[in-house]
Amino acid sequence: MNNQYTQELKIRYDLTRERIYTSAQKAGRNPDSVRLVVVTKTHPLERIQAALEVGILDFGENYPEEAVEKIDSIGSVAGLNWHMIGHIQSRKADLVAKNFSLVHSLDSYKLAERLNRFANEKGRVLSVLLECNVSGEESKFGYPTFEKRQWDVLLFEIEKITRLSNIKINGLMTMPPLFDDSEKTRPYFRRLCELQGYLYKKYPELDWKELSMGTSSDFPAAIEEGATIIRVGTAILGPRPSRLGAN
Ligand SMILES: *Cc1c(COP(=O)(O)O)cnc(C)c1O
């Protein structure tokens, strides 16, 4: 661990873990019940290697092609998990179904069907989270679930998805609006948790355990509201390089 970036990364990683610990304690939760996914989108390969060096094994990526290039370069490492957290175009379903351990951003039945087909080809069962738009912001992807009457509509989708034998639902994900004051995001985290409770009641036989919510700016509040997975980029890796040539 001699290079300066790796040392700084380690300091930020340790600090983040301390903050996770503190928030979990404050909420009376076991800190081990919060999984930290380090978001590496647009960061170069060397930074992922530095992260591996300090012991990070869960990585989140947003763009399938960029991710698969990195996944292939890193190769197989014991315990390594790649998380797909960005919006997925149907035509990229193949890359996603074959390369990721958990998809956080399932937002349509059409996509589910395609992921199912390619997961089947690969002979695997793909774990997914349903991305939910609990804020009503138009720029956000995810199932519209910002009004309670929309929750019933979601049930139809869930029933169809559960008939796909190579897809397994593990819970929910959300990306709330960005505020300067992270307390303002808390109601959205709370709403996702409420939706989880509703789904547990409707489908107790399904697995709703995971709540993927909280980023660098608001993960402590997300943990207090029940997050089991947080997705942190900047607070650990530093500012993101811009994405050259991307749309
Ligand atoms: C980029 C991204 C993150 C991480 O954001 P930071 O502010 O860098 O922590 C988390 N979730 C999603 C869906 C993202 O696209």
The ligand as an SDF file (V2000), in Angstrom:
LIG
                    3D

 15 15  0  0  0  0  0  0  0  0999 V2000
  -23.3740    7.5870   -8.6950 C   0  0  0  0  0  0  0  0  0  0  0  0
  -24.3630    6.8660   -7.9010 C   0  0  0  0  0  0  0  0  0  0  0  0
  -24.2000    6.6630   -6.5160 C   0  0  0  0  0  0  0  0  0  0  0  0
  -23.0200    7.2130   -5.7200 C   0  0  0  0  0  0  0  0  0  0  0  0
  -23.0740    8.5830   -5.5830 O   0  0  0  0  0  0  0  0  0  0  0  0
  -22.0090    9.3770   -4.6440 P   0  0  0  0  0  0  0  0  0  0  0  0
  -22.6480   10.6840   -4.4270 O   0  0  0  0  0  0  0  0  0  0  0  0
  -20.7400    9.4730   -5.4300 O   0  0  0  0  0  0  0  0  0  0  0  0
  -21.8310    8.5950   -3.4060 O   0  0  0  0  0  0  0  0  0  0  0  0
  -25.1600    5.9200   -5.8620 C   0  0  0  0  0  0  0  0  0  0  0  0
  -26.2350    5.4030   -6.4890 N   0  0  0  0  0  0  0  0  0  0  0  0
  -26.4250    5.5870   -7.8140 C   0  0  0  0  0  0  0  0  0  0  0  0
  -27.6260    4.9960   -8.4590 C   0  0  0  0  0  0  0  0  0  0  0  0
  -25.5110    6.3270   -8.5510 C   0  0  0  0  0  0  0  0  0  0  0  0
  -25.7280    6.5030   -9.8570 O   0  0  0  0  0  0  0  0  0  0  0  0
  1  2  1  0
  2  3  1  0
  2 14  2  0
  3  4  1  0
  3 10  2  0
  4  5  1  0
  5  6  1  0
  6  7  2  0
  6  8  1  0
  6  9  1  0
 10 11  1  0
 11 12  2  0
 12 13  1  0
 12 14  1  0
 14 15  1  0
M  END
$$$$
